[in-house]
Amino acid sequence: MGDKDGGGIVGVNWGSSNFRAFLIGDDGQVRDTVEQPRGIAGLDRAQMQALIAEVAARWPQATRWYASGMIGSNIGWSDAGYVDCPTGLAQLAAHLHEVRIGEVPVAIVPGLACRRAVDDAPDIMRGEETELLGLIASGHVPATGLVALPGTHSKWVRLRDGAVVDFMTAMSGEIFDRLTAAGLLASVVDGPAEAGDAFHAGLKAGHDSGLGLGTLLFGARARVIRQDLPKRDGASYLRGLLIGAELADVARLWPGALAGTLPLVGAAPVCALYAAGMAALGGHAQQILSHDAVTRGFAALHAEAVAA
């Protein structure tokens, strides 16, 4: 149970699949946590309201509630919209979307939208903005430069003076998960992806061949069927293909970006593959644990909102 003394704020990271709520003290430290596999995709409005009421009963002393993630999307409780980049802490705090979920007032953090200068293409993010704020506020990533957040939908984010200038999203993680779970490629993988020879062969093909992913991905199946690639290496080769193609996109958008040291924020196994890919291409990755980035982001947002 949480600390019943004092006030504190609640920060809710509510995605499609999972619900995570944090009671954050005035000192920025997490006093209590609630984590449940009750994402908004599987709940109706009554169930969302009941879940918030359940957490509110656990933490009656909380003075302010914030939420980020898919709860603020068009399939969530209320669409919080997007704030156009460049955007920093002050702009996000000024555009908090105030709602009531049952009896609880909640400020939903809007997402970010950009249109990249180099290709004039739009992109969007929702949820990662709060994590980025926490990383910047804590000094885990530089206020200016490029930072990568590998995951289901990997984000490559360009920062300047603590503000998000623009970013790129790659669906590499989702493509891998879906194609190896139920698609044709599920029959040619056996075991986890590792940063060995097969991974580097896939990385080179994805980065250098110039062919599209549609061709390269089916080619992975052909390699296994024709015994050019052991089935146990199928996952490694596929991960290499997808990460290689993604890194090629990063290099096209921001030439020279992979030549230096870049922060990688995310789950350790996935970040390790990206780090291996970057090293093979002459770059260097600084892997950062992000377990407290979201809570630091909520604390920074609260401090900015109170000061405004």
C-alpha positions as CSV (number, residue, x, y, z in Angstrom):
1,M,0.0,0.0,0.0
2,G,1.0,3.6,-0.5
3,D,2.3,6.1,2.0
4,K,-0.8,7.7,3.5
5,D,1.0,10.8,4.7
6,G,1.4,14.0,2.7
7,G,-0.1,14.6,-0.7
8,G,1.7,13.8,-3.9
9,I,0.5,13.5,-7.4
10,V,-0.6,10.5,-9.5
11,G,0.9,9.8,-12.9
12,V,-0.8,7.3,-15.1
13,N,0.9,5.7,-18.1
14,W,-2.1,4.1,-19.9
15,G,-1.5,2.4,-23.1
16,S,-3.4,0.0,-25.4
17,S,-2.3,-3.1,-23.4
18,N,-1.2,-2.0,-20.0
19,F,-2.1,0.3,-17.1
20,R,0.6,1.7,-14.8
21,A,-0.1,4.3,-12.1
22,F,2.5,5.9,-9.8
23,L,2.0,7.9,-6.6
24,I,4.8,10.5,-6.8
25,G,5.8,12.4,-3.7
26,D,6.6,16.1,-3.6
27,D,10.3,15.1,-3.6
28,G,9.8,13.3,-7.0
29,Q,10.2,9.8,-5.5
30,V,7.7,7.1,-6.3
31,R,5.9,6.0,-3.2
32,D,3.6,3.3,-4.6
33,T,2.8,1.7,-8.0
34,V,-0.2,-0.1,-9.5
35,E,0.5,-2.1,-12.6
36,Q,-2.2,-4.2,-14.4
37,P,-2.7,-5.6,-17.9
38,R,-5.8,-3.5,-18.4
39,G,-5.0,-1.3,-21.4
40,I,-7.6,0.9,-22.9
41,A,-8.1,-1.3,-25.9
42,G,-9.8,-3.9,-23.8
43,L,-11.9,-1.6,-21.6
44,D,-15.2,0.2,-22.1
45,R,-15.8,3.6,-20.5
46,A,-17.4,2.1,-17.4
47,Q,-14.4,-0.2,-16.9
48,M,-12.0,2.7,-17.3
49,Q,-13.9,4.7,-14.8
50,A,-14.0,1.8,-12.3
51,L,-10.2,1.3,-12.6
52,I,-9.5,5.0,-11.9
53,A,-11.9,4.9,-8.9
54,E,-10.1,1.8,-7.6
55,V,-6.7,3.6,-7.7
56,A,-8.2,6.8,-6.2
57,A,-9.5,4.8,-3.3
58,R,-5.9,3.5,-2.7
59,W,-4.4,6.9,-2.9
60,P,-7.0,9.4,-1.4
61,Q,-4.3,11.8,-0.4
62,A,-3.2,12.6,-4.0
63,T,-3.7,16.3,-4.9
64,R,-3.4,16.1,-8.7
65,W,-3.7,13.4,-11.4
66,Y,-1.9,13.3,-14.8
67,A,-2.2,10.7,-17.6
68,S,-0.3,10.0,-20.8
69,G,-0.5,7.4,-23.6
70,M,-3.4,6.0,-25.5
71,I,-5.9,7.2,-22.9
72,G,-5.6,10.5,-24.7
73,S,-6.2,9.0,-28.2
74,N,-9.3,8.8,-30.2
75,I,-9.9,5.3,-28.8
76,G,-9.2,6.4,-25.2
77,W,-11.2,8.4,-22.7
78,S,-10.9,11.7,-24.5
79,D,-8.8,12.8,-27.4
80,A,-6.1,15.1,-26.1
81,G,-4.9,16.1,-29.5
82,Y,-1.3,16.9,-30.5
83,V,1.0,19.8,-30.0
84,D,3.0,20.8,-33.0
85,C,6.8,20.7,-32.7
86,P,9.1,22.3,-31.8
87,T,7.7,21.6,-28.3
88,G,9.2,21.7,-24.9
89,L,8.0,21.3,-21.3
90,A,6.2,24.7,-21.1
91,Q,4.2,24.1,-24.3
92,L,3.0,20.7,-23.2
93,A,2.1,21.9,-19.7
94,A,0.1,24.7,-21.4
95,H,-1.9,22.2,-23.5
96,L,-2.8,19.7,-20.8
97,H,-6.3,18.3,-21.6
98,E,-8.4,18.6,-18.5
99,V,-11.1,15.9,-18.1
100,R,-13.0,14.0,-15.4
101,I,-12.9,10.2,-15.3
102,G,-15.7,9.5,-13.0
103,E,-15.2,11.6,-9.9
104,V,-11.4,12.1,-10.5
105,P,-10.1,15.2,-12.4
106,V,-7.3,14.1,-14.7
107,A,-5.0,16.2,-16.9
108,I,-4.1,14.2,-20.0
109,V,-0.8,15.0,-21.7
110,P,-1.3,15.7,-25.4
111,G,0.8,13.9,-28.0
112,L,3.3,15.5,-30.3
113,A,3.1,16.1,-34.0
114,C,5.8,17.2,-36.4
115,R,6.5,17.7,-40.1
116,R,10.1,17.0,-40.8
117,A,12.1,19.7,-42.6
118,V,14.1,17.2,-44.6
119,D,11.2,15.4,-46.3
120,D,8.1,17.4,-45.3
121,A,6.5,14.2,-43.9
122,P,4.2,14.3,-40.9
123,D,4.7,12.1,-37.9
124,I,3.1,11.7,-34.5
125,M,3.8,10.3,-31.0
126,R,1.7,9.7,-28.0
127,G,3.2,8.6,-24.6
128,E,6.8,8.9,-25.5
129,E,6.7,12.7,-24.9
130,T,6.4,12.2,-21.2
131,E,9.3,9.8,-21.1
132,L,11.4,12.2,-23.1
133,L,10.6,15.0,-20.6
134,G,11.8,12.9,-17.8
135,L,15.0,11.9,-19.6
136,I,15.8,15.5,-20.3
137,A,14.9,16.8,-16.8
138,S,17.1,14.1,-15.2
139,G,20.0,14.7,-17.5
140,H,20.0,11.2,-18.9
141,V,19.9,12.5,-22.5
142,P,21.5,15.7,-23.8
143,A,19.1,18.7,-24.3
144,T,20.4,18.9,-27.9
145,G,21.0,16.0,-30.2
146,L,19.4,12.8,-31.5
147,V,17.9,10.1,-29.1
148,A,16.4,6.7,-30.1
149,L,13.7,4.9,-28.3
150,P,13.6,1.4,-29.8
151,G,10.5,-0.7,-29.3
152,T,7.3,-1.8,-31.0
153,H,7.2,1.6,-32.8
154,S,10.8,2.9,-32.6
155,K,11.2,6.7,-32.3
156,W,14.2,8.7,-33.4
157,V,13.8,12.1,-31.9
158,R,15.8,15.3,-32.6
159,L,16.1,17.6,-29.6
160,R,17.3,21.2,-29.4
161,D,17.6,23.1,-26.1
162,G,15.3,20.7,-24.4
163,A,12.6,20.8,-27.0
164,V,11.5,18.1,-29.5
165,V,12.2,19.5,-33.0
166,D,11.1,16.5,-35.1
167,F,11.2,12.8,-35.1
168,M,10.8,9.6,-37.2
169,T,8.8,6.5,-36.3
170,A,9.6,3.0,-37.6
171,M,7.3,0.0,-37.1
172,S,10.2,-2.5,-37.1
173,G,9.2,-4.1,-33.8
174,E,5.6,-4.6,-34.7
175,I,6.5,-6.0,-38.2
176,F,8.8,-8.5,-36.6
177,D,6.3,-9.5,-33.8
178,R,3.4,-9.9,-36.2
179,L,5.2,-11.7,-39.0
180,T,6.9,-14.2,-36.7
181,A,3.8,-14.8,-34.6
182,A,1.2,-15.8,-37.2
183,G,2.5,-14.9,-40.7
184,L,4.4,-17.0,-43.2
185,L,7.7,-16.1,-41.6
186,A,6.6,-17.8,-38.4
187,S,7.6,-21.1,-40.0
188,V,11.3,-20.0,-40.5
189,V,12.1,-18.8,-37.0
190,D,13.1,-20.9,-34.0
191,G,14.5,-19.1,-31.0
192,P,15.3,-15.5,-30.0
193,A,17.2,-13.0,-32.1
194,E,20.9,-12.6,-31.2
195,A,23.6,-10.2,-32.5
196,G,25.6,-12.8,-34.3
197,D,26.6,-13.5,-37.9
198,A,23.1,-14.0,-39.1
199,F,22.0,-10.7,-37.5
200,H,24.9,-8.9,-39.2
201,A,24.1,-10.5,-42.6
202,G,20.5,-9.3,-42.3
203,L,21.7,-5.8,-41.1
204,K,24.0,-5.5,-44.2
205,A,21.2,-6.6,-46.6
206,G,18.6,-4.2,-45.0
207,H,21.0,-1.3,-44.9
208,D,23.0,-1.7,-48.1
209,S,21.0,-3.7,-50.7
210,G,18.7,-0.9,-51.8
211,L,15.8,-3.4,-52.1
212,G,12.5,-2.9,-50.4
213,L,11.5,-4.7,-47.3
214,G,8.8,-6.6,-49.1
215,T,11.4,-8.3,-51.2
216,L,14.0,-8.7,-48.4
217,L,11.5,-10.2,-46.0
218,F,10.3,-13.0,-48.3
219,G,13.9,-13.5,-49.2
220,A,14.5,-14.5,-45.5
221,R,12.0,-17.4,-46.0
222,A,13.7,-18.5,-49.2
223,R,17.1,-18.5,-47.4
224,V,15.8,-20.9,-44.8
225,I,13.9,-23.2,-47.2
226,R,16.9,-23.4,-49.5
227,Q,19.1,-24.1,-46.4
228,D,21.3,-21.0,-46.9
229,L,20.2,-20.0,-43.4
230,P,19.6,-22.3,-40.4
231,K,16.1,-22.0,-39.0
232,R,17.6,-21.2,-35.5
233,D,19.1,-18.1,-37.1
234,G,15.9,-16.9,-38.8
235,A,14.9,-14.5,-36.0
236,S,18.3,-12.9,-35.9
237,Y,18.4,-12.4,-39.7
238,L,14.9,-10.9,-39.7
239,R,15.8,-8.5,-36.9
240,G,18.9,-7.5,-38.7
241,L,17.0,-6.8,-41.9
242,L,14.5,-4.6,-40.1
243,I,17.0,-2.7,-38.0
244,G,19.3,-2.3,-41.0
245,A,16.5,-0.7,-43.1
246,E,15.6,1.5,-40.2
247,L,19.1,2.7,-39.6
248,A,19.3,3.5,-43.4
249,D,16.3,5.7,-43.0
250,V,17.8,7.5,-40.1
251,A,21.0,8.1,-42.1
252,R,18.9,9.4,-45.1
253,L,17.0,11.8,-42.9
254,W,19.9,13.0,-40.7
255,P,23.2,12.4,-42.5
256,G,26.0,11.8,-40.1
257,A,23.7,11.1,-37.2
258,L,25.0,7.6,-36.7
259,A,28.6,8.6,-36.7
260,G,28.7,9.7,-33.0
261,T,27.3,8.4,-29.7
262,L,23.6,8.2,-29.5
263,P,21.4,7.4,-26.4
264,L,19.3,4.3,-26.8
265,V,16.3,4.2,-24.4
266,G,14.2,1.1,-24.0
267,A,14.1,-2.6,-23.1
268,A,17.7,-4.0,-22.8
269,P,17.4,-7.0,-25.2
270,V,16.1,-4.8,-28.1
271,C,18.5,-2.0,-27.3
272,A,21.4,-4.4,-27.4
273,L,20.5,-5.4,-31.0
274,Y,20.3,-1.7,-32.1
275,A,23.6,-1.0,-30.3
276,A,25.2,-3.9,-32.3
277,G,23.7,-2.6,-35.5
278,M,25.0,0.9,-34.9
279,A,28.5,-0.4,-34.0
280,A,28.6,-2.3,-37.2
281,L,27.9,0.9,-39.1
282,G,30.6,2.9,-37.3
283,G,28.4,4.4,-34.6
284,H,28.2,4.0,-30.8
285,A,25.2,3.6,-28.6
286,Q,24.8,4.6,-25.0
287,Q,22.2,2.3,-23.5
288,I,20.0,4.0,-20.9
289,L,17.7,2.4,-18.4
290,S,14.4,4.2,-18.5
291,H,12.4,2.7,-15.6
292,D,11.9,6.1,-13.9
293,A,11.7,8.3,-17.0
294,V,7.9,8.5,-17.1
295,T,7.6,9.4,-13.5
296,R,10.3,12.0,-13.8
297,G,8.3,13.4,-16.7
298,F,5.1,13.6,-14.7
299,A,7.0,15.4,-11.9
300,A,8.5,17.9,-14.3
301,L,5.1,18.6,-15.9
302,H,3.5,19.1,-12.5
303,A,6.3,21.5,-11.5
304,E,5.9,23.5,-14.7
305,A,2.0,23.6,-14.5
306,V,2.2,24.8,-10.9
307,A,4.7,27.5,-11.7
308,A,2.8,28.8,-14.7
